């Protein structure tokens, strides 16, 4: 529910109501109770607006002017001329928390001279769910939602649909549809949080405009990656290590460490290496997908946890019918996962 400061609200699960005085987060507001004049935090879902603060403004969420502190609420913003228009989303740590340990607020930033009409969806696991929709004034930002640490670990995609509107004579801008693939491991790296022009604290910023160029660059890097691999294969530097089958236990053991799969990583980025490792993982899963009862141990190591998390994510997403567990601690420590084909 969209509730603004100044709205008169009624409690759904209690008697009485009051005036909204503060937006605490995406789900909670502060209400000045009519009866005792005490401020109390209340969930938006437990409130109903009986009198909006001001006409059409009742359809807006918490909106802040770019360049101002997030506690200063701007009901209207003046369109400003900008030479280069950009739209962003930002994952913002809660004030007073260490970024890598904090719940994160997700903001939409409109650094253009158009009004944005937006719809926001996110995906946790296999479910894509609509979270919020509304409009955002030029040169302003808006809180879309907040994720606690558990939700951040489950988050896989953020999806936005955006229309641009400008009153009066203007050129029509093409709508935006952007699907941002989320890598939760980035939320736990302090190097992911950067200085920026929109918040006092460091944030993770994703640009939504101009993404077609970024996609072309990504496609180009994939072509270069494949070219490097072809060169390595032709020179005999790539070795596809066969899976080792242990006699009695009939266990397929697959070492996903890159030095067990390829002799040289020269010319490969970290993303390229991870892709090669995951291609090997999928190759093995496809090879044994019909071998009911077969046990496969994937040795991924501990490291920074990126490969392990990616393997577990893919098991939950593509191979959830199979059983997974930590492999023998005595043999592998925390560095391996065993999959039993079902």
Steps between C-alpha positions, in 0.01 A plus 500: 500500500624849414481728803646850524596735779193702602246233405223442753475127563286253694628186674363175358585288803424756772267787587584851384757646266722801448731696270806352327807697616791296364581226249721256692562252218321338206256318732472719812389856582477711816144603597406780742207347687190722519404388850819536706718697256778241524693393191495127435657293219242314291519259208349643182297183451320572830393850389245647260514859373179687582618848394801558271751768591445688175301403192705318236796480733329212680598271211870557561740317726778647706687726258818690568666769297835400353784659691298536821509289812256206476308629801392815312181414315431690179138487383579675172823549308575744221611351166865591435687501171765228487738425214504128560197324647556194716289265712649278772409262778710499817540250782551721807618374842293607799651794687721396791569150364815357345407468128591131476282415804208735439149454364487685168249757376439499125449842339399605150685818393361728232782728383300618194259781415215252442244354737547124534205260517644176633417147605744302713524120533752273666579130490589283797547136405270425205231761580485839329275729707372853448613715793397858427406750227463875480640819350818688577567872446802625304829527691381292794525156657250263656518206740374187325550235769734373769672161525624335817808277483297180447310655207826625347634144490184385318484793257592404142345769275354851512272600212378851413262635238525876450308753288629857450253789509555874452213751479477732200682475171764231516655202325371157603762290677499125462386305809755308703482135601796394707575167665790528744658167589599516865815336638440491878870446570560863397296622796762353735801664336588848625660576161154478337384819676608818320492873558220670303315825440166389643567378856736598779605137553657259250245294303475239226381691195357346179438717195177413317539737204752419231486132588479397135861613461597309813328190366696530174820529701404189695427312178837614365678374812327162459627477142850586618470235771405233247780616271757461781369152580519397134859622485587305816329188366690522170830539684421204727488715815144404589450168667160363582579298807290180502288441806659254743281206602588336827459125476304386804298810567424564133536875556575740215747758623526826303762759590370842396819688591604679185856362511348151483305591186741717304879541499514879463257777593690770311252726325203387709318727744348377828159496328642291214650252746173466690312443174743225398464330839119516483500364145690199633247465784204501258678258267537244781141547618369443148721193456363328812147641510344159432736297721267457797687453826830627360693718745710788370743699713574849368820638650459878499723600791420776747684808371268803503198270459402621152531164322338309787205740507460485123497119508239497779287762321499292180414182693200677652396661173559233233553174686276529805363143462844362590626476857795714607710504818847592623749235393709311756664753731780253571595483131409848371448729799244768407618505140271251325133424434356154431202462266294179489313455172130421543 
